[in-house]
Amino acid sequence: MPIKYIGRTTDFLGKELGYILYNLPNFGVGRMVYRNMMQRYPEPCYYKISRIEPRTRVYKEPYGQTYNPSYNPGSTKVEIFAQAVFRGEDKGEVHIQSYMKHDWRLVPRHEEDKFINADFTPRAPTIIPESMYFPPLMEKFVQRDQKLNGVVTSERPLLSLDGALQRGVYNRARLQTEADL
């Protein structure tokens, strides 16, 4: 009889980051870790743990019992900060939000130089034009509104992409400038 799996499959391979760091001296400050999911990129991706702080949170004590956070290490919440290197670019100190995912691996000390000195070709930034044409149906609505407002043009209306880009640590896209032409 064949085995039938029920539920979602997962791509995670590894342990929870907290379980790895709790077993290291000084909670792993100065050690390198990486998410297995990030190994799909040809450029190096890793984190160097810089500091760990307890989460400032008021715990509710169960009725008739005293709360002991060391009783269950999985229930102890922490804030983990690390120097992030994503696709070969140093992103500075970041707050690791995905430390509860079972996808983390510890880099052995003798392999840390291989991560730091990896050979790779840097990526070029994604350049997005300042404006583009509207989708066809929306273009008809805009032309109709222009006609109702008395604006007569023979040109196709353009959609400005000035506020469309999300600014973030991991976003390399930027708007096209005069120097890019």
C-alpha positions in Angstrom: 0.0 0.0 0.0 1.5 3.3 -1.0 2.1 6.1 1.5 -0.3 9.1 1.0 0.9 12.4 2.3 -1.8 14.8 3.6 -1.2 18.6 3.9 1.1 21.1 2.5 4.6 20.3 1.4 7.5 22.5 2.6 10.8 23.6 1.0 12.3 24.3 4.4 15.5 22.4 5.4 17.1 23.2 8.7 16.3 24.3 12.2 14.7 27.3 13.8 17.2 30.1 14.3 16.5 30.3 18.0 17.3 26.6 18.6 20.6 27.1 16.8 21.6 30.3 18.7 20.5 29.1 22.2 23.0 26.3 22.1 26.0 28.5 21.2 28.2 30.5 23.6 27.1 34.2 23.9 23.9 33.2 21.9 25.9 33.0 18.7 26.9 36.7 18.5 29.6 36.9 15.8 28.6 33.7 14.1 27.3 33.4 10.5 24.0 31.8 9.6 22.0 31.5 6.4 18.6 30.5 5.3 18.5 27.5 3.0 15.9 29.3 0.8 18.5 31.9 -0.1 21.0 29.4 -1.5 19.1 29.5 -4.8 20.9 32.7 -5.7 24.4 32.6 -7.3 25.6 35.5 -5.1 26.4 34.9 -1.4 23.5 35.4 1.1 24.2 35.2 4.8 23.7 36.9 8.2 26.3 37.7 10.8 24.6 37.8 14.2 25.4 41.2 15.8 23.1 41.3 18.9 20.2 39.5 20.6 17.8 41.3 22.9 14.8 39.9 24.8 11.5 41.0 23.6 9.9 43.5 26.0 6.6 41.8 26.5 4.4 41.3 29.6 3.6 37.6 30.0 0.4 36.4 31.6 1.0 34.0 34.4 -1.2 30.9 34.3 -3.7 30.8 37.2 -2.1 29.3 40.3 1.3 28.9 38.6 4.4 31.0 38.5 5.7 31.9 35.0 9.1 30.4 34.3 10.4 31.4 30.8 13.3 28.9 31.0 10.8 26.0 31.3 10.0 26.1 27.5 12.8 27.6 25.4 10.5 27.7 22.4 8.2 30.2 24.2 11.0 32.7 25.0 10.8 35.5 22.4 13.8 37.4 21.3 14.8 40.1 18.9 17.6 39.0 16.6 19.7 41.6 14.8 22.4 40.8 12.2 24.6 42.2 9.5 22.8 41.1 6.3 24.5 40.3 3.0 21.9 39.6 0.3 23.0 38.6 -3.1 26.5 39.9 -2.4 25.5 43.4 -1.2 25.9 44.5 2.4 22.5 45.6 3.7 23.7 46.7 7.1 22.2 45.7 10.4 18.7 44.3 10.0 16.1 42.9 12.3 15.5 39.2 11.5 11.8 38.6 11.4 11.8 35.1 10.0 13.7 33.5 12.9 10.8 31.1 13.7 11.0 29.3 10.3 12.7 25.9 10.2 15.1 26.9 7.4 18.2 28.2 9.1 21.7 26.7 9.1 24.9 27.6 11.0 28.0 28.2 8.9 31.0 26.2 10.4 33.9 28.5 11.4 36.2 26.9 8.8 33.7 27.7 6.0 33.1 31.3 6.9 35.9 32.6 4.6 34.2 30.7 1.7 31.0 32.8 2.2 32.8 36.1 2.7 35.3 35.7 -0.2 32.9 34.1 -2.7 33.4 35.1 -6.4 30.4 36.5 -8.1 29.4 39.1 -10.7 27.4 42.0 -9.2 23.8 42.5 -10.5 22.8 45.5 -12.4 19.9 47.5 -11.0 16.5 47.2 -12.6 15.7 50.5 -14.4 12.0 51.3 -14.7 10.7 54.0 -17.1 9.2 57.1 -15.7 5.9 56.5 -17.4 4.1 53.9 -19.5 0.9 53.6 -21.5 -2.3 52.8 -19.7 -3.9 49.3 -20.2 -6.3 49.4 -23.2 -9.6 49.6 -21.4 -8.3 52.1 -18.8 -7.0 54.2 -21.7 -10.5 54.4 -23.2 -11.9 55.6 -19.8 -9.2 58.2 -19.5 -9.8 59.5 -23.0 -13.5 59.6 -22.3 -12.9 61.6 -19.1 -10.6 64.0 -21.0 -13.2 64.5 -23.7 -15.9 65.2 -21.1 -13.6 67.8 -19.4 -12.8 69.5 -22.7 -9.2 68.4 -23.0 -8.5 67.4 -26.6 -5.3 65.6 -27.4 -4.2 63.3 -30.2 -1.6 61.7 -28.0 -2.1 58.5 -25.9 -2.3 59.2 -22.2 0.6 58.2 -20.1 0.6 56.7 -16.6 3.3 58.1 -14.3 5.2 55.5 -12.3 6.8 58.1 -9.9 5.2 56.8 -6.7 4.9 53.2 -7.8 8.3 51.9 -6.5 8.6 50.6 -3.0 11.6 51.9 -1.3 13.3 49.2 0.8 16.5 47.5 1.7 16.1 44.6 -0.8 14.6 46.6 -3.7 17.2 47.5 -6.4 14.8 49.0 -8.9 15.0 52.7 -9.7 13.3 55.1 -12.0 15.0 56.0 -15.3 16.9 59.3 -15.4 18.4 61.4 -18.1 21.8 59.7 -17.6 20.3 56.3 -18.4 19.1 57.4 -21.9 
